[in-house]
Amino acid sequence: MSSVTPLSELRDKIDAIDEQILQLINQRASYAVEVAKTKIAQGEEGTFYRPDRESLVLRRIMDLNQGPLSDNAAVRFFRELMSACLALEKPFRS
């Protein structure tokens, strides 16, 4: 007979992972702001959205994804994340 992990224990583990994910998302966002500042410092004002860079990131995510999340779901998540980070760059645009 197999034992079942208590629901509260599973939820505690999910909560701990969510906390780590949030910290990493905010760390990523901070780096995105630094990228915007660096682009401006290097005279790359204008368009911050780079479709080629987005494609590279999303291809890499699909290559790294081992499930159980589908590639499609992982890509949707990362598109949303990149969109949120791009919005942070708005104050730096001319």
Rosetta silent file (secondary structure, phi, psi, omega in degrees, C-alpha in Angstrom):
SEQUENCE: MSSVTPLSELRDKIDAIDEQILQLINQRASYAVEVAKTKIAQGEEGTFYRPDRESLVLRRIMDLNQGPLSDNAAVRFFRELMSACLALEKPFRS
SCORE:     score description
SCORE:     0.000 S_00000001
   1 L     0.000  127.401 -179.527    0.000    0.000    0.000 S_00000001
   2 L   -86.815  146.674  178.787    1.496    3.362   -1.001 S_00000001
   3 L   -90.789  146.773 -179.454    1.363    6.305    1.330 S_00000001
   4 L  -103.795  132.534  178.029   -0.146    9.578    0.175 S_00000001
   5 L   -69.020  132.679  179.326    1.597   12.847    0.972 S_00000001
   6 L   -58.714  140.964 -179.153   -0.648   15.072    3.096 S_00000001
   7 H   -55.947  -41.654 -178.789   -2.239   17.916    1.147 S_00000001
   8 H   -62.956  -36.143  178.658   -0.944   20.531    3.597 S_00000001
   9 H   -67.745  -42.202  177.763    2.624   19.314    3.070 S_00000001
  10 H   -63.682  -41.873  179.226    2.270   19.525   -0.706 S_00000001
  11 H   -66.049  -37.412  176.550    0.803   23.026   -0.445 S_00000001
  12 H   -61.934  -40.680  178.678    3.656   24.117    1.826 S_00000001
  13 H   -65.581  -42.064  177.598    6.140   22.889   -0.784 S_00000001
  14 H   -63.004  -43.043  178.477    4.290   24.749   -3.536 S_00000001
  15 H   -59.833  -41.818  179.661    4.242   27.931   -1.414 S_00000001
  16 H   -65.012  -41.442  178.079    8.004   27.682   -0.861 S_00000001
  17 H   -66.179  -41.579  177.716    8.610   27.220   -4.582 S_00000001
  18 H   -57.797  -40.230  178.524    6.305   30.158   -5.387 S_00000001
  19 H   -62.660  -43.959  178.490    8.393   32.338   -3.083 S_00000001
  20 H   -64.690  -42.187  179.071   11.581   31.300   -4.882 S_00000001
  21 H   -60.714  -44.982  179.878    9.980   31.865   -8.283 S_00000001
  22 H   -60.767  -43.076  177.584    8.871   35.362   -7.270 S_00000001
  23 H   -60.743  -43.427 -179.759   12.383   36.222   -6.094 S_00000001
  24 H   -68.391  -38.290  177.326   13.852   34.976   -9.382 S_00000001
  25 H   -61.776  -44.184  179.415   11.248   36.820  -11.467 S_00000001
  26 H   -68.158  -33.665  175.253   12.090   40.068   -9.691 S_00000001
  27 H   -64.767  -43.668  177.709   15.807   39.406  -10.131 S_00000001
  28 H   -61.361  -42.889  179.578   15.201   38.872  -13.857 S_00000001
  29 H   -61.829  -39.100  177.504   13.185   42.098  -14.002 S_00000001
  30 H   -62.114  -40.809  177.442   16.043   43.998  -12.362 S_00000001
  31 H   -67.005  -35.391  177.451   18.411   42.712  -15.032 S_00000001
  32 H   -62.953  -39.752  176.289   15.949   43.749  -17.747 S_00000001
  33 H   -63.184  -41.292  178.172   16.018   47.300  -16.360 S_00000001
  34 H   -64.472  -37.399  176.344   19.821   47.191  -16.442 S_00000001
  35 H   -60.676  -44.669  179.081   19.693   46.022  -20.065 S_00000001
  36 H   -60.151  -45.097  179.545   17.517   49.041  -20.909 S_00000001
  37 H   -62.984  -40.274 -179.909   19.948   51.402  -19.190 S_00000001
  38 H   -66.579  -41.724  177.988   22.883   49.797  -20.992 S_00000001
  39 H   -59.725  -43.028  179.332   21.155   50.072  -24.376 S_00000001
  40 H   -65.222  -43.953  179.858   20.560   53.776  -23.786 S_00000001
  41 H   -61.825  -29.563 -179.930   24.146   54.303  -22.632 S_00000001
  42 L   -92.699    8.689  177.118   25.341   52.621  -25.833 S_00000001
  43 L    79.264   21.323 -179.443   23.100   54.815  -27.973 S_00000001
  44 L   -97.655   37.834  179.122   20.501   52.147  -28.737 S_00000001
  45 L   -65.424  155.014 -179.240   17.510   54.305  -27.861 S_00000001
  46 L   121.841 -123.916 -176.305   14.299   53.505  -29.654 S_00000001
  47 L   -78.672  122.163  177.152   12.903   50.028  -29.932 S_00000001
  48 L   -93.508  -23.936  179.733   13.612   47.823  -26.954 S_00000001
  49 L   -75.726  126.069  179.678   11.596   44.896  -28.256 S_00000001
  50 L  -123.747   99.954 -178.131   13.770   42.522  -30.235 S_00000001
  51 H   -56.948  -35.611  179.614   11.790   39.699  -31.893 S_00000001
  52 H   -65.100  -39.025  177.723   14.988   37.808  -32.714 S_00000001
  53 H   -67.173  -42.038  178.282   16.025   37.835  -29.051 S_00000001
  54 H   -60.097  -43.501  178.909   12.546   36.713  -27.990 S_00000001
  55 H   -61.041  -42.240  178.165   12.712   33.815  -30.449 S_00000001
  56 H   -61.577  -45.212 -179.524   16.099   32.744  -29.098 S_00000001
  57 H   -62.750  -46.026 -176.946   14.853   32.826  -25.508 S_00000001
  58 H   -68.296  -36.579  175.443   11.689   30.888  -26.310 S_00000001
  59 H   -63.565  -41.137  178.857   13.567   28.260  -28.327 S_00000001
  60 H   -63.070  -42.043  178.511   15.960   27.832  -25.419 S_00000001
  61 H   -60.391  -44.665  179.225   13.038   27.429  -23.003 S_00000001
  62 H   -64.800  -37.103  178.113   11.519   24.709  -25.179 S_00000001
  63 H   -66.478  -35.687 -177.921   14.885   22.943  -25.395 S_00000001
  64 H   -81.969  -24.259 -174.204   15.288   23.058  -21.611 S_00000001
  65 L   -65.360  124.610  178.668   11.710   22.101  -20.759 S_00000001
  66 L  -114.677    9.929  178.044   11.450   18.560  -19.427 S_00000001
  67 L    75.303  175.166   14.554    7.783   18.725  -18.370 S_00000001
  68 L   -78.306   -7.295  177.409    5.323   17.964  -17.061 S_00000001
  69 L   -66.656  133.206  179.557    4.517   21.507  -18.262 S_00000001
  70 L   -69.237  157.179  175.917    4.022   21.485  -22.039 S_00000001
  71 H   -57.676  -40.745 -179.885    6.332   23.530  -24.259 S_00000001
  72 H   -60.195  -44.648  179.359    3.305   25.608  -25.256 S_00000001
  73 H   -66.705  -41.362  179.124    2.479   26.426  -21.624 S_00000001
  74 H   -63.286  -42.278  179.149    6.120   27.227  -20.826 S_00000001
  75 H   -64.030  -43.318  177.845    6.335   29.537  -23.848 S_00000001
  76 H   -59.169  -43.730  179.467    3.116   31.349  -22.840 S_00000001
  77 H   -60.907  -47.915 -177.279    4.506   31.866  -19.336 S_00000001
  78 H   -70.656  -30.903  174.350    7.816   33.231  -20.609 S_00000001
  79 H   -62.582  -43.481  178.653    6.126   35.474  -23.174 S_00000001
  80 H   -63.898  -42.187  178.452    4.117   37.028  -20.356 S_00000001
  81 H   -62.057  -45.934  179.379    7.256   37.387  -18.243 S_00000001
  82 H   -65.022  -36.610  177.626    9.158   39.051  -21.081 S_00000001
  83 H   -63.343  -43.005  178.476    6.212   41.370  -21.727 S_00000001
  84 H   -64.365  -39.597  179.006    6.165   42.444  -18.074 S_00000001
  85 H   -68.706  -38.720  177.658    9.913   43.061  -18.150 S_00000001
  86 H   -62.183  -37.632  178.137    9.610   45.032  -21.385 S_00000001
  87 H   -62.701  -30.599  177.770    6.988   47.243  -19.711 S_00000001
  88 H   -67.615  -22.998 -179.173    9.560   48.087  -17.027 S_00000001
  89 L   -79.263  -13.813 -175.397   11.785   49.538  -19.740 S_00000001
  90 H   -52.357  -44.933 -179.743    9.116   52.089  -20.760 S_00000001
  91 H   -62.393  -16.992 -177.111   10.383   54.891  -18.457 S_00000001
  92 H   -93.391  -10.250 -179.515   13.806   54.610  -20.123 S_00000001
  93 L   -77.342  150.611  179.622   12.524   55.033  -23.681 S_00000001
  94 L   -84.402    0.000    0.000   12.776   58.399  -25.354 S_00000001
